């Protein structure tokens, strides 16, 4: 009897310690995600003001996001080694180790936006907001909304967020493609009001923002995995069998 009681006490202690680990992991993921979201918002806002200084802040601030990724990775490895989590708990830790990769890449896309604006101002002496600036701001806002959706769902382990993000991503991708196609058509116009450099940079910016949306789809899949145990690969196969488009079932491929 004493042995059973002792084992029960040990399990209770391990559960308590793992709960502390999990809370710490979420807090760090939240901090990293907010950092990536703010970097993206700041980089895109700079497109309106042509503020190279703000873009430099985004580029320099990427190191902090990378450091958080490394810290979270170490927290996950520590939790696995010391707590030996089982089933759902191990699933959470494994998913977090995958989640931080996509968050880090969202930060990288913010840096790409910042670097493109610096190129526009410094190399092409840009003096006016880029074409389709309102659409760029709209897409950035949509990405920020999806980031908030992801964070709230991760906190609650709500797999329903996947359907929400999938629908929002679909519309975001549609806008990005429509705007990029419109910009390409302008190049053949005899009444071109922008320089070719401005148009190509704007097209690149839509491409970077589309990749952010792709990474957010991946994040939605990871939360779904935490909630249901259905892996992203299994989920993609299910979607393909249901007749979903290649884009809906394979967001990771377009996010590379």
N, C-alpha and C positions, 0 to 999 in steps of 0.2 A: 504493500500500500504506500509505504514511504517513497519507494522508487517511482511509482506512478505519479505521486504528488510532486516529486522533485522534477520529473520530466515535464509535467504540466507547467510548473513554475518557469522552467527553462524556456519552454515554447512561448509562454506569455512574455518573458523578457525579450526574446528574440523578435517577437511581433512588435513589441514597443520600440525596440531599437531600429527595426526596419521602417516603422512608421516615421520615426525621426529622420532617417535617411531619405525617405520618399518626400517628406515635406521640404527637406533641404534641396533635393534635386529639383523639385518643382519651382522653388523660389529662384534657383539659379537659372533654370530654363526660362522662367518668366523675365528675369533681368536681361538675359541674352536676347530674347525675342523682342522685348521693348527697345533694346538698343538697336537692333536691326531695323525695326519699324521706324524709329526716330531718324536713323541714318538715311533711310529711303525717302522719308518725307522731307528732310532737310535738303537732300540732293535734288529732288524734283522741284521744291520751292525755289531753289537757286536758279532754275531755268527761267523764272519770271524776272528775277532781279539781275541775272548775270553776275551773281556774287561769287567770285572765284575764291574769296576767303572762306565762305561757308563750305564750298566744295573741298577745300583743303582740310577743313575740320572733319568732314566725312571720311576722307582718305586716311587721315592720321588716326581717327577714332576706330578704324577697323581692327587695330591691334587689340583693343579692349574686348571686342567680340570674339576674336580668336583665342584670347586668354581664357575667357569664360568657357569656350568650347573645351579647352584642355582641362580646366578645373572640373567641369561636369563629367567628362570622361573618367577622370580619376575617382570622382565620387562614386560613379557607377561600378567601376572595377573594385573599389574598396567594399562596397555593399555586397557584391557577389562573393568576394573572398571571405568576408567576415560574417555575413548573415546567412549565406547559402540560401537565398530566397527560392521558393518553389512556385510552380504553376503561374498564377496570375501575377504574383510579385516579381518573379523573374521576367515575365513578359513585359512588365512596365519598365524595368531597368533596361532590358534589351531595346525596347522601343525608344527610350530616351537617348540611348547611344546613337541611334539612327536619326532621331529628330534633330539633334544638334548639328548634324551635317547639313541638313537642308536650311536650318536657320543661318548657319555660317555662310552658305551660298547666297542667301538673300542679302546678307551684308555685303558680299562680293558684288552683287548686282548694283547695290547702292553706290559702291565705289566706281563701278563701270559708268554709271550715270554721271557721277561727279567728274570723272576723267574726260568724258565726252564733252561736258560743258567747258572744262578748262581748255580743251583743244579748240572748241568753237571760239572762245574769247581770245586766247593767246595766239593761236595759229591762223585763224581766219578773221580775227578782229571783229567778231560779232558785236553788234551794238543794239540789237532789237530781240525781243523774245522769238524763239524758234517757231516755225509753222506748226499748227495743230497743238499749240500750248495748252488750250483748254481741255483737249482730249487727253493729253499727257497727265494733266492734273487730275482729271476724272479717273483715269486708270489707276493712278497712284492712290487715290482715295479708296477705290474698290479693293486694292491690295491691302490697305490698312484695315479695312473692315474684315477681310478674311483672316488677317493676323489676329485680330481681336476675337473672332469666332473660334479660331484654333486654341487660343489661350484659355478661353472660358470652357471649352469642351475638354481640354486636357485636365483642367482642375476637377471637373465633374466626371471624367472618363466617359464622356457622352459620344458614342459612335455615330449618333445621328448627324453630327457636324459634317460628315463626309458628303452627304447629299446636298447640304447647304453650300459647302465650298465648291463642289462639282458644278452646281448650277451657276454660281457667281463666277467661277473661273471660265466657264463656257462663254458667258457674256463678255468677260474681260478679253478673252482671246479674240472674239468676234470683232470687238472695237479695235484692237491692235492691228488685226489683219486688214480691216476696212480702211483704217487710216494710212497704213503702210502702202496699200494699193493706190489710194488716192494720191499720196505723195509721189509715187512712181509715175503716175499718169501726168502729174504736173511737169515732169521733166521734158515731156514732148510738146508742151504748150508753147506757142510763140509769144505768149504774154506772161512769161514766167516772172513773178515778182520776188522770188527768193533765189539765192545762189544755189547751184547744185550741192555745194558743201553743206548748206543749211538743211537741205532736203535729206541728204544721206545721213546726217547726224540725227535728225528727227526720226528717221526710219530705224536707226540703231537703238535709239532710246525706247521706241515701242518694242523692239526685240528684247531688250533687257527687262522691261516691265512684264512682258509675256512670260519670261523665264521665272520671274518672281511668282507669278500666278501658278506656274507649273510646280514650283517647290512647295507652294501652299497646298496644292492638291496632294502632294506626297505627305505633307504633315497631317492632312485630314485622314489619309489612309493609315498612318501610324496610330492615330487616336482610335480609329475603328478597330485596329488590331488589338490595342489594349483592352477595348471594351468587349470584343467578341472572340478574340483568338484567331480570327481569319487573317492570314498573312496577306500583304499587298499582292504577292504573285498569285495566290489563290483567288483573291478578289478580282484581279485583272482577267484571269481566265473565265471567271463567272460572268463578268461584264461582256467579254467577247462572245461567250455562248448565248448571251441575251441580245446580241446584235448591236451593242454599243459601238460608237466610233473608235477608231484607233487612238485618237487624241484623248478621249475620255478614259480609255482603259490602259494607256501607257503614257501618263504624264511625265514620268521620270526620263524617258528617252528624249523628250523635247526640252528637258531642263538641264541637259548636260552642257 
